[in-house]
Amino acid sequence: MSNPVLVCALRRINAIKVLADTLERLPSCREKLGKSNSVLQRVMALTPEMTFRQAVLFFTEEDFVTGKPCFYCLAGGGIQKLLSKNMYISYQIYLFFLVGETWRCHVESLFTYLQTGAQVLCTVLLIKPGAWTRGLARILQKLDLEKFSVVGMKHTNLEPDIALGLLSPEMKQDPAVLEAHCTYLTSGSALVLCLQRSNAVKKLLDLLGPEDPKLAQALDPFLWRAQYGINAVQNGFYGSKSYQIAVRDMKLFFPEGLCCADCQTLEEEEV
């Protein structure tokens, strides 16, 4: 094989069945994949055992823990073409070394990680001007009920450039929307919390609901933006939308560090 391929590691509840069903529903793939598992297994692992055997070939524990995207370009013969003869011999020796003790440790480490389940992570919740003064005690109670630990808290007045950095690319495309959000975010004091729990980023986003409180109300009146939001601008909360953004937010709002036990993910991200 001379063309590169993209290797992805996907994680969610009941991941294998959901991915298989999704691939079979794609119009462009339906005819090629059919209903044969022998055809489907060309593009995905169909069992947990096969998933593990394939994962150890391409990924390490650090790839999964940090949340950093890792791309591996696999091309048959490409490595040998790029390396000189001596370098290629060294590369072969290195591969043989991996097959020994180092490879065994790598496999055991990844297997242990996959058994541990969801990782304890941190995320950032910013309670916008007006919202935290109305219901801080209630919000903290909700966080406790959802098993969040508050490992950082800061009362701040946002500068315009920081407020701008919190907005999504979609909001920045419309000058009027951009100005409305920036004006509101800098209109008063905000309360910034760093929260820690397993699967913290997704859990917080699920609790907040859609950016527009009206949409949140239609989905579930108990979503936080449905309860505390007024409109799409004054929607009560900002939450980090991904782990990478959460790391950025932690470094932005808590450069002095967090009040929590040593954590591998925080150490790797230098938070």
Secondary structure, DSSP 8 states (H G I E B T S, - for coil): --S---------TTHHHHHHHHHHH-HHHHHHHTT-HHHHTTTS--SHHHHHHHHHHH--HHHHHH---------TTHHHHHS-HHHHHHHHHHHHHIIIIIHHHHHHHHHHHHHH-S-EEEEEEEE-TTHHHHHHHHHHHHHHHTT-EEEEEEEE---HHHHHHTS-HHHHHSHHHHHHHHHHHTSS-EEEEEEEEETHHHHHHHHH--SSHHHHHHH-TTSHHHHH--SSSS-SEEE-SSHHHHHHHHHHH-TT--SS---HHHHHTT-
